[in-house]
């Protein structure tokens, strides 16, 4: 099994945090978004992961080394593929076309999910979907009476389906997808200035390829601050249910109450505070005299005498003013 992870976007909706860290490498409950995504995909695959191709921007050596380590921990060979222009989902996948062979999963790196199933290898492909109340902002799929996908509609203005594609796809034959994507590029088939994956999927469907929907228990978005804070709280709940240890043994907690679930990283110091639920605190942060819930606090930050929730606080921040809803980037004071 191979995996392609397109992640070249600038993450503008997650600024200021993505000014210093690519969005897929932002930590959620102690692990980066892309690491959790790869782990989720490995769990639903009943075959070993052979190769993982990360499609990135020019994020630098440190980011690339982190991605290679994620692939190594998954037992796979990692590779970096650059998408220097934002030319759409189909173009992004083709940037890693040498990985697009045999059984392949394509997973866009701003989506996490909870699922309890394995891939149906009897199908030509699986497109994971989630039933939603308002499909007008998403790409949706239409099904026939046998539950096979017949069409793909982007942001429908009239109701055609409430099954939204979440950005994770399985292909039994990656080379067949490669052929259709190459056709789009060769014939300059563009919508909205971009080469779109659903156009290739539609061509494959019309040629008799049978795609079926795969449904997840929960679809978690990391597209903006509020969504990411919510995703963090849900991931903490999942990890807590599984009995994972969320408090690092080196953390120092004095005269404080920790309301589970919370992640507390290496070298964190907490005193005279109430933390949780739904809080992640990265390494070497110091918190005193504060009450914090449903928030993400990154590393090497100092917070004193604060009360807040629904917030993201960057690395190397010194926070003193009383604010209730925050979105602060790295190195702020």
C-alpha positions, 0 to 999 in steps of 0.5 A, a space after each residue: 500500500 502506498 500513500 500520497 499526502 498533498 500538503 503544499 497549501 499555505 494554511 492562510 486560515 490558520 495564520 498566525 500559526 502557519 507563518 512559522 509552522 506548516 499547518 500539517 505539522 501543527 501539534 494536536 494533542 502532542 502529535 502533528 496533524 500529518 502524523 496523526 493522519 498517517 497513523 489513522 490510515 495505517 490503522 484502516 489498512 490491512 496491508 503494510 505501508 510501503 511508500 509515503 509521498 508528501 507533496 509540499 511547498 518549499 518548507 525547508 530541511 527541518 520540515 522535510 526531516 520531520 516528514 521522513 521520520 513520520 514515514 519511517 515510524 510507519 514502516 514506510 519509505 518517505 519521499 518529498 515532492 514539491 508543488 510550486 504552484 497552487 494548480 489544484 488537487 489533481 495537479 498536487 497528486 501528480 507531483 508524486 506520480 511515481 508513488 501512484 502505483 498499485 494500491 494507493 491512498 490519497 489523503 489531504 493533510 487537513 483532515 483527521 477522522 475516527 473510524 473502525 473498519 478496514 479497506 474493502 479491497 473488493 471495490 475498485 476504489 473507496 471515497 470516504 464521505 460524511 453525511 452533513 446537514 449543509 452540503 452546499 460548501 462541499 463536494 458531494 457524491 451521488 449513489 445508485 440503488 446498489 450504493 455505487 458512486 455515480 457522480 461528483 458534484 462540487 458545492 451544489 446549489 440545489 440538493 443532490 446529496 448530503 454525502 460530502 467527500 472528506 478528502 481521503 480516497 483509496 484506489 486499487 489501481 493507482 496507475 489508472 488514476 494517474 492516466 486520468 490525471 495526466 489526461 486532465 493536464 495534457 488537455 488543460 481541463 481546468 475549473 476555477 483555475 485548477 485541475 480538479 480530482 473529481 473530474 478524473 474520478 468522473 471519467 473513471 466512473 464513466 469508464 466503468 470503475 466502481 467506487 463505493 463510499 466509505 463512512 467514518 464515525 467522525 470527521 475532524 477538520 483542521 481548517 481554522 482556529 475554532 475547528 482545530 481547537 474542537 478537533 484537539 478536544 475530540 482527539 484528546 477524548 479518543 486518546 483518553 478512551 484508549 487509555 493512552 498516557 497523556 501527561 508526560 512523566 517529567 511534567 511538574 504539576 503543583 497545587 493544581 487541578 487537571 480536568 481530563 482529558 488533557 495532554 501535558 508535554 515534556 517539561 511543562 510546569 503548572 502551578 496554582 491553576 485549573 487546566 481542562 478539559 480539552 487542553 493540550 500543552 506542549 513542551 517546556 511551557 510554564 503556567 501559573 495562577 490560570 484557568 484554561 479550558 478547550 485550548 491549545 498552548 504550544 511550546 516554551 510559552 509562559 502564561 500567568 494569572 490568565 483565564 481563557 478558553 477556545 484559544 490557540 497560543 503559539 510558541 515562545 509567547 509571554 501572556 499577561 493581559 486578560 483575554 477570553 478568546 485568543 489566536 496568538 502566533 509565535 514569539 508574541 509578548 
